[in-house]
Amino acid sequence: MNTPDLWDQNNKAQVVAGPSPHAPLAERMRPRTVAEFSGQEHLLGEGRILRRMIETDSLASLILWGPPGCGKTTLAHIIAAETKSHFIFFSAILSGVKEIREIFREAEGYKARGQRTILFIDEIHRFNKSQQDAFLPYIEKGVVTVIGATTENPSFEVIAPLLSRCRVLILQELEPDMIEELLVKALKDAERGLGKLAISAHDDALKLLSDQAGGDARSALNTLEVASGLARGGIITLEIAQEALQKKALLYDKGGEEHYNVISAFIKSLRGSDPDAALYWLARMLEAGEDPIFILRRMMILASEDIGNADPRAIQVAVAALQAFQVIGMPEGRIILGQAVTYLATAPKSNASYVGINSALAEVRKSGALPVPMHIRNAPTKLMKEQGYGKGYQYAHDFEEGYAGQECLPERLAGRKFYEPKGYGYEKSIIERMEWLKNRKDKTS
């Protein structure tokens, strides 16, 4: 559990063994100081919050929230070194309650000697509520300064009492040009990088690696190392870079925030009548391995919620797409998805049916089970008929154009409107029909 102290009790620097020469390139190239660290200028730039905390030694417990490979773990190591703190790495995946107790005993010993302990919790979102609760008293007493790292939104994954004791700092994914600089540095670094191997890379190869990294410096560096092993004559060409990449695993955690971000973008693109954006987000999900049936179910919901009777064929298209996909499967199923997506995106939009059912539900919850009008009650027995069930009911087909104009709502709600068509697409015809029905009803009443 313990890592070597970065500083002894007299605050004199100790020699700490660096990463093994057999460690992955990303680990070997991990920055050791703020000066070496690339990116996150909004936190580490001159006068910025994290830079001030480090320089003034006024560190608070932190939650570092950001995508993979943006430098969360590296920052924690740098903070510990720059503030002369005892550093403990703690994994939410590999560690349990027994290790937690040992950590706090160790940290109390360092506190007694006047040294801060920084407890770095990797993937803090994987701790359950009771485990997160266990940290609270030790943070309160100043036994440890916690730095938690997470790729998930801490608002959802970290308990409120722990959040209130930590400062949440948001890290951004690295831009491709910044990742390219890191790759060049790794190629030139003879101490920790690939410099001693005399490996070079074409500009287009480096650009491809940095563009395909998705903001993840660790992924880019490790792919560069794979490419260096494939390089012929010590030169990484575009073809070598493509071979090293094989297929990029897109940032898309099907159980995490990015899953909801992408499906949200997809639905909002359909609702916003933007077929190009809808196709892009569809492609993102398919390429990342999302279940197409999940996507099709959401499309069926949208067909009713956001299109409705503005184009009654939309729900038919969505249902047909699901059925066709179940027969065809992938990869040809992508064509069916693409057709359905472009149809839904370009269809006229109306949420009148969605608003209508919600409005009706709200009324039911408000007014309760109002009596069914006698004239539309079912009368299967003689006794019920004698009680007046069904009396006065006007059979619609006995009237001109099949419309009697008889009120069917409970008496207290007579005349209440729940469905208000918007007048787009086919709902224009529905409005005309409803106006005719109203006029006919007014004449017969």
DASULDA-V814894 format. One record per residue. N is the residue number from 1. PHI is phi in whole degrees, 0 to 359 (999 if undefined). PSI is psi in whole degrees, -180 to 180 (none if undefined). NEAR is the number of other C-alpha atoms within 10 Angstrom. Layout:
n->N phi->PHI psi->PSI near->NEAR
n->N phi->PHI psi->PSI near->NEAR
//
This chain:
n->1 phi->999 psi->-41 near->11
n->2 phi->281 psi->149 near->12
n->3 phi->249 psi->159 near->10
n->4 phi->299 psi->142 near->13
n->5 phi->297 psi->139 near->18
n->6 phi->280 psi->-22 near->19
n->7 phi->219 psi->145 near->20
n->8 phi->272 psi->-175 near->14
n->9 phi->294 psi->-21 near->13
n->10 phi->266 psi->13 near->7
n->11 phi->60 psi->30 near->11
n->12 phi->264 psi->137 near->10
n->13 phi->296 psi->135 near->13
n->14 phi->259 psi->156 near->11
n->15 phi->280 psi->117 near->10
n->16 phi->249 psi->128 near->11
n->17 phi->299 psi->133 near->7
n->18 phi->284 psi->-177 near->9
n->19 phi->295 psi->152 near->14
n->20 phi->299 psi->145 near->10
n->21 phi->297 psi->-14 near->12
n->22 phi->265 psi->-1 near->8
n->23 phi->291 psi->156 near->11
n->24 phi->303 psi->153 near->17
n->25 phi->304 psi->-41 near->23
n->26 phi->300 psi->-37 near->23
n->27 phi->289 psi->-41 near->19
n->28 phi->294 psi->-34 near->18
n->29 phi->269 psi->9 near->22
n->30 phi->301 psi->125 near->19
n->31 phi->302 psi->147 near->17
n->32 phi->252 psi->-16 near->15
n->33 phi->223 psi->167 near->14
n->34 phi->301 psi->-38 near->17
n->35 phi->297 psi->-34 near->9
n->36 phi->279 psi->-18 near->11
n->37 phi->286 psi->135 near->17
n->38 phi->251 psi->138 near->17
n->39 phi->90 psi->-179 near->18
n->40 phi->57 psi->40 near->16
n->41 phi->298 psi->-26 near->14
n->42 phi->292 psi->-15 near->16
n->43 phi->250 psi->-33 near->16
n->44 phi->248 psi->-2 near->20
n->45 phi->294 psi->166 near->14
n->46 phi->306 psi->123 near->11
n->47 phi->82 psi->0 near->12
n->48 phi->279 psi->165 near->12
n->49 phi->302 psi->-50 near->13
n->50 phi->289 psi->-35 near->23
n->51 phi->298 psi->-42 near->19
n->52 phi->293 psi->-41 near->16
n->53 phi->302 psi->-43 near->16
n->54 phi->291 psi->-47 near->19
n->55 phi->292 psi->-33 near->13
n->56 phi->263 psi->3 near->10
n->57 phi->53 psi->44 near->13
n->58 phi->242 psi->47 near->10
n->59 phi->290 psi->134 near->20
n->60 phi->251 psi->166 near->18
n->61 phi->296 psi->140 near->21
n->62 phi->229 psi->151 near->20
n->63 phi->244 psi->117 near->25
n->64 phi->264 psi->112 near->26
n->65 phi->248 psi->121 near->21
n->66 phi->186 psi->169 near->19
n->67 phi->290 psi->166 near->22
n->68 phi->301 psi->143 near->19
n->69 phi->75 psi->17 near->22
n->70 phi->264 psi->-5 near->22
n->71 phi->112 psi->20 near->25
n->72 phi->296 psi->-51 near->23
n->73 phi->294 psi->-42 near->19
n->74 phi->300 psi->-44 near->17
n->75 phi->300 psi->-41 near->21
n->76 phi->298 psi->-43 near->24
n->77 phi->299 psi->-45 near->21
n->78 phi->296 psi->-44 near->20
n->79 phi->301 psi->-44 near->24
n->80 phi->298 psi->-44 near->23
n->81 phi->294 psi->-45 near->20
n->82 phi->289 psi->-25 near->16
n->83 phi->257 psi->10 near->19
n->84 phi->55 psi->44 near->22
n->85 phi->259 psi->152 near->22
n->86 phi->287 psi->130 near->25
n->87 phi->247 psi->129 near->25
n->88 phi->235 psi->125 near->24
n->89 phi->267 psi->130 near->18
n->90 phi->225 psi->123 near->21
n->91 phi->260 psi->127 near->18
n->92 phi->293 psi->-19 near->17
n->93 phi->275 psi->-42 near->12
n->94 phi->262 psi->-11 near->8
n->95 phi->245 psi->156 near->12
n->96 phi->228 psi->-162 near->13
n->97 phi->296 psi->-40 near->10
n->98 phi->301 psi->-45 near->8
n->99 phi->294 psi->-35 near->12
n->100 phi->299 psi->-45 near->16
n->101 phi->297 psi->-42 near->12
n->102 phi->297 psi->-39 near->12
n->103 phi->298 psi->-46 near->20
n->104 phi->292 psi->-36 near->17
n->105 phi->297 psi->-43 near->12
n->106 phi->297 psi->-44 near->17
n->107 phi->295 psi->-37 near->25
n->108 phi->297 psi->-35 near->19
n->109 phi->295 psi->-42 near->14
n->110 phi->292 psi->-36 near->18
n->111 phi->296 psi->-40 near->16
n->112 phi->298 psi->-28 near->10
n->113 phi->268 psi->6 near->10
n->114 phi->86 psi->20 near->10
n->115 phi->241 psi->136 near->21
n->116 phi->286 psi->146 near->21
n->117 phi->248 psi->125 near->25
n->118 phi->262 psi->119 near->25
n->119 phi->259 psi->108 near->24
n->120 phi->268 psi->121 near->26
n->121 phi->251 psi->105 near->23
n->122 phi->283 psi->136 near->21
n->123 phi->56 psi->53 near->18
n->124 phi->300 psi->-25 near->25
n->125 phi->295 psi->-15 near->21
n->126 phi->277 psi->-11 near->17
n->127 phi->285 psi->141 near->19
n->128 phi->279 psi->178 near->13
n->129 phi->300 psi->-46 near->14
n->130 phi->294 psi->-36 near->9
n->131 phi->294 psi->-41 near->15
n->132 phi->294 psi->-36 near->16
n->133 phi->301 psi->-34 near->14
n->134 phi->297 psi->-24 near->14
n->135 phi->280 psi->-23 near->16
n->136 phi->303 psi->-52 near->16
n->137 phi->297 psi->-31 near->11
n->138 phi->284 psi->-30 near->15
n->139 phi->290 psi->-42 near->17
n->140 phi->301 psi->-42 near->11
n->141 phi->280 psi->-8 near->10
n->142 phi->77 psi->19 near->17
n->143 phi->292 psi->-39 near->24
n->144 phi->226 psi->152 near->29
n->145 phi->254 psi->117 near->23
n->146 phi->270 psi->134 near->26
n->147 phi->238 psi->109 near->26
n->148 phi->261 psi->142 near->27
n->149 phi->244 psi->136 near->26
n->150 phi->209 psi->145 near->23
n->151 phi->265 psi->-7 near->22
n->152 phi->258 psi->154 near->21
n->153 phi->299 psi->115 near->15
n->154 phi->297 psi->-22 near->19
n->155 phi->300 psi->-30 near->10
n->156 phi->263 psi->-29 near->10
n->157 phi->253 psi->-16 near->17
n->158 phi->247 psi->134 near->22
n->159 phi->295 psi->150 near->17
n->160 phi->301 psi->-44 near->14
n->161 phi->300 psi->-37 near->11
n->162 phi->287 psi->-40 near->19
n->163 phi->300 psi->-39 near->16
n->164 phi->292 psi->-19 near->10
n->165 phi->262 psi->-1 near->16
n->166 phi->236 psi->150 near->19
n->167 phi->266 psi->123 near->15
n->168 phi->273 psi->121 near->18
n->169 phi->245 psi->127 near->16
n->170 phi->264 psi->122 near->18
n->171 phi->263 psi->144 near->20
n->172 phi->258 psi->151 near->18
n->173 phi->294 psi->148 near->20
n->174 phi->284 psi->141 near->22
n->175 phi->287 psi->152 near->17
n->176 phi->304 psi->-39 near->22
n->177 phi->293 psi->-32 near->14
n->178 phi->289 psi->-39 near->14
n->179 phi->294 psi->-38 near->27
n->180 phi->298 psi->-39 near->24
n->181 phi->299 psi->-40 near->14
n->182 phi->294 psi->-37 near->20
n->183 phi->294 psi->-42 near->28
n->184 phi->297 psi->-42 near->19
n->185 phi->298 psi->-42 near->15
n->186 phi->294 psi->-36 near->23
n->187 phi->294 psi->-34 near->23
n->188 phi->271 psi->-24 near->18
n->189 phi->288 psi->112 near->16
n->190 phi->276 psi->-19 near->13
n->191 phi->280 psi->-50 near->12
n->192 phi->243 psi->-18 near->21
n->193 phi->260 psi->-141 near->23
n->194 phi->255 psi->6 near->22
n->195 phi->302 psi->-38 near->16
n->196 phi->290 psi->-14 near->12
n->197 phi->268 psi->-5 near->13
n->198 phi->56 psi->42 near->14
n->199 phi->273 psi->137 near->19
n->200 phi->235 psi->164 near->19
n->201 phi->219 psi->141 near->22
n->202 phi->291 psi->152 near->12
n->203 phi->300 psi->-41 near->14
n->204 phi->292 psi->-28 near->14
n->205 phi->290 psi->-44 near->21
n->206 phi->295 psi->-39 near->25
n->207 phi->296 psi->-42 near->19
n->208 phi->298 psi->-46 near->17
n->209 phi->298 psi->-41 near->26
n->210 phi->286 psi->-37 near->28
n->211 phi->293 psi->-37 near->17
n->212 phi->276 psi->-3 near->19
n->213 phi->285 psi->-18 near->27
n->214 phi->63 psi->33 near->22
n->215 phi->82 psi->4 near->23
n->216 phi->259 psi->103 near->22
n->217 phi->295 psi->-38 near->26
n->218 phi->299 psi->-45 near->21
n->219 phi->299 psi->-43 near->22
n->220 phi->295 psi->-44 near->28
n->221 phi->294 psi->-42 near->29
n->222 phi->290 psi->-32 near->17
n->223 phi->291 psi->-37 near->24
n->224 phi->300 psi->-40 near->29
n->225 phi->294 psi->-40 near->21
n->226 phi->298 psi->-44 near->18
n->227 phi->298 psi->-36 near->27
n->228 phi->295 psi->-32 near->24
n->229 phi->286 psi->-21 near->14
n->230 phi->266 psi->-14 near->17
n->231 phi->298 psi->135 near->19
n->232 phi->262 psi->124 near->12
n->233 phi->69 psi->22 near->9
n->234 phi->75 psi->17 near->15
n->235 phi->240 psi->125 near->17
n->236 phi->269 psi->108 near->25
n->237 phi->268 psi->175 near->21
n->238 phi->301 psi->-41 near->19
n->239 phi->295 psi->-39 near->13
n->240 phi->295 psi->-42 near->21
n->241 phi->298 psi->-41 near->25
n->242 phi->295 psi->-39 near->16
n->243 phi->294 psi->-39 near->14
n->244 phi->292 psi->-36 near->22
n->245 phi->289 psi->-39 near->20
n->246 phi->54 psi->-103 near->10
n->247 phi->233 psi->121 near->10
n->248 phi->294 psi->128 near->13
n->249 phi->276 psi->107 near->14
n->250 phi->294 psi->149 near->14
n->251 phi->291 psi->104 near->16
n->252 phi->195 psi->89 near->19
n->253 phi->275 psi->110 near->15
n->254 phi->296 psi->-14 near->14
n->255 phi->251 psi->3 near->9
n->256 phi->242 psi->-167 near->13
n->257 phi->297 psi->-39 near->14
n->258 phi->296 psi->-32 near->17
n->259 phi->304 psi->-48 near->16
n->260 phi->287 psi->-33 near->14
n->261 phi->297 psi->-45 near->11
n->262 phi->288 psi->-43 near->16
n->263 phi->294 psi->-33 near->20
n->264 phi->296 psi->-43 near->13
n->265 phi->297 psi->-38 near->16
n->266 phi->297 psi->-51 near->27
n->267 phi->297 psi->-41 near->23
n->268 phi->290 psi->-28 near->16
n->269 phi->289 psi->-41 near->20
n->270 phi->297 psi->-47 near->28
n->271 phi->298 psi->-35 near->24
n->272 phi->276 psi->8 near->15
n->273 phi->57 psi->44 near->19
n->274 phi->242 psi->89 near->17
n->275 phi->295 psi->-31 near->20
n->276 phi->293 psi->-46 near->14
n->277 phi->295 psi->-40 near->18
n->278 phi->299 psi->-42 near->25
n->279 phi->295 psi->-38 near->20
n->280 phi->298 psi->-49 near->14
n->281 phi->292 psi->-33 near->19
n->282 phi->299 psi->-47 near->24
n->283 phi->298 psi->-40 near->17
n->284 phi->302 psi->-45 near->18
n->285 phi->291 psi->-44 near->21
n->286 phi->296 psi->-43 near->16
n->287 phi->295 psi->-31 near->14
n->288 phi->275 psi->-2 near->17
n->289 phi->92 psi->18 near->14
n->290 phi->297 psi->148 near->18
n->291 phi->290 psi->117 near->11
n->292 phi->301 psi->-29 near->20
n->293 phi->295 psi->-39 near->14
n->294 phi->301 psi->-44 near->11
n->295 phi->297 psi->-44 near->18
n->296 phi->294 psi->-36 near->20
n->297 phi->298 psi->-42 near->14
n->298 phi->295 psi->-35 near->15
n->299 phi->293 psi->-37 near->26
n->300 phi->295 psi->-40 near->20
n->301 phi->299 psi->-47 near->15
n->302 phi->298 psi->-37 near->24
n->303 phi->302 psi->-35 near->30
n->304 phi->271 psi->-41 near->22
n->305 phi->289 psi->-42 near->19
n->306 phi->249 psi->-14 near->24
n->307 phi->246 psi->-51 near->28
n->308 phi->55 psi->-135 near->25
n->309 phi->277 psi->1 near->28
n->310 phi->295 psi->-29 near->27
n->311 phi->209 psi->90 near->20
n->312 phi->300 psi->-16 near->16
n->313 phi->285 psi->-16 near->17
n->314 phi->300 psi->-45 near->25
n->315 phi->294 psi->-34 near->21
n->316 phi->295 psi->-42 near->13
n->317 phi->297 psi->-44 near->20
n->318 phi->296 psi->-44 near->27
n->319 phi->293 psi->-43 near->18
n->320 phi->298 psi->-37 near->15
n->321 phi->296 psi->-42 near->24
n->322 phi->298 psi->-47 near->25
n->323 phi->296 psi->-42 near->13
n->324 phi->295 psi->-40 near->14
n->325 phi->296 psi->-39 near->21
n->326 phi->296 psi->-28 near->13
n->327 phi->278 psi->-42 near->10
n->328 phi->273 psi->-46 near->13
n->329 phi->74 psi->-172 near->13
n->330 phi->266 psi->154 near->13
n->331 phi->272 psi->-16 near->9
n->332 phi->295 psi->-23 near->10
n->333 phi->300 psi->-21 near->17
n->334 phi->299 psi->-31 near->17
n->335 phi->292 psi->-42 near->13
n->336 phi->298 psi->-45 near->19
n->337 phi->300 psi->-44 near->23
n->338 phi->299 psi->-42 near->16
n->339 phi->295 psi->-46 near->14
n->340 phi->296 psi->-40 near->20
n->341 phi->298 psi->-46 near->27
n->342 phi->292 psi->-33 near->17
n->343 phi->294 psi->-49 near->18
n->344 phi->295 psi->-38 near->28
n->345 phi->294 psi->-36 near->26
n->346 phi->265 psi->-4 near->14
n->347 phi->289 psi->151 near->23
n->348 phi->297 psi->150 near->21
n->349 phi->246 psi->139 near->27
n->350 phi->204 psi->131 near->26
n->351 phi->255 psi->23 near->21
n->352 phi->298 psi->-40 near->23
n->353 phi->294 psi->-41 near->21
n->354 phi->298 psi->-48 near->16
n->355 phi->296 psi->-38 near->17
n->356 phi->297 psi->-48 near->16
n->357 phi->292 psi->-37 near->13
n->358 phi->296 psi->-40 near->13
n->359 phi->295 psi->-42 near->14
n->360 phi->295 psi->-41 near->15
n->361 phi->297 psi->-42 near->12
n->362 phi->298 psi->-39 near->12
n->363 phi->293 psi->-42 near->13
n->364 phi->299 psi->-43 near->12
n->365 phi->293 psi->-30 near->9
n->366 phi->281 psi->-48 near->9
n->367 phi->261 psi->-9 near->10
n->368 phi->77 psi->-161 near->9
n->369 phi->273 psi->85 near->9
n->370 phi->291 psi->149 near->12
n->371 phi->298 psi->139 near->11
n->372 phi->289 psi->129 near->14
n->373 phi->307 psi->140 near->16
n->374 phi->302 psi->-37 near->17
n->375 phi->289 psi->-16 near->17
n->376 phi->246 psi->14 near->17
n->377 phi->282 psi->152 near->16
n->378 phi->285 psi->139 near->13
n->379 phi->230 psi->72 near->17
n->380 phi->281 psi->-14 near->10
n->381 phi->239 psi->161 near->9
n->382 phi->298 psi->-41 near->9
n->383 phi->298 psi->-42 near->10
n->384 phi->293 psi->-37 near->13
n->385 phi->295 psi->-39 near->14
n->386 phi->294 psi->-28 near->11
n->387 phi->281 psi->-5 near->11
n->388 phi->99 psi->6 near->13
n->389 phi->296 psi->128 near->21
n->390 phi->79 psi->-1 near->18
n->391 phi->290 psi->130 near->16
n->392 phi->87 psi->3 near->11
n->393 phi->293 psi->133 near->16
n->394 phi->255 psi->114 near->15
n->395 phi->288 psi->117 near->11
n->396 phi->305 psi->-37 near->13
n->397 phi->285 psi->-7 near->10
n->398 phi->276 psi->-3 near->10
n->399 phi->245 psi->162 near->11
n->400 phi->302 psi->131 near->8
n->401 phi->58 psi->24 near->8
n->402 phi->66 psi->33 near->10
n->403 phi->223 psi->121 near->15
n->404 phi->264 psi->-23 near->18
n->405 phi->76 psi->21 near->18
n->406 phi->276 psi->138 near->16
n->407 phi->290 psi->134 near->16
n->408 phi->241 psi->-3 near->15
n->409 phi->277 psi->159 near->15
n->410 phi->304 psi->152 near->15
n->411 phi->306 psi->-41 near->12
n->412 phi->294 psi->-22 near->10
n->413 phi->251 psi->10 near->13
n->414 phi->308 psi->130 near->10
n->415 phi->85 psi->-5 near->11
n->416 phi->292 psi->137 near->10
n->417 phi->253 psi->125 near->10
n->418 phi->251 psi->-36 near->16
n->419 phi->259 psi->117 near->15
n->420 phi->236 psi->90 near->16
n->421 phi->301 psi->147 near->22
n->422 phi->278 psi->-22 near->18
n->423 phi->92 psi->14 near->18
n->424 phi->257 psi->144 near->18
n->425 phi->58 psi->-135 near->17
n->426 phi->294 psi->-21 near->18
n->427 phi->295 psi->-18 near->22
n->428 phi->300 psi->-44 near->15
n->429 phi->293 psi->-36 near->15
n->430 phi->295 psi->-41 near->18
n->431 phi->299 psi->-44 near->16
n->432 phi->300 psi->-43 near->12
n->433 phi->296 psi->-43 near->11
n->434 phi->294 psi->-35 near->14
n->435 phi->294 psi->-40 near->12
n->436 phi->297 psi->-43 near->12
n->437 phi->298 psi->-41 near->15
n->438 phi->295 psi->-45 near->13
n->439 phi->297 psi->-41 near->11
n->440 phi->295 psi->-40 near->14
n->441 phi->294 psi->-42 near->15
n->442 phi->299 psi->-37 near->10
n->443 phi->288 psi->-31 near->9
n->444 phi->270 psi->-13 near->10
n->445 phi->275 psi->none near->8
//
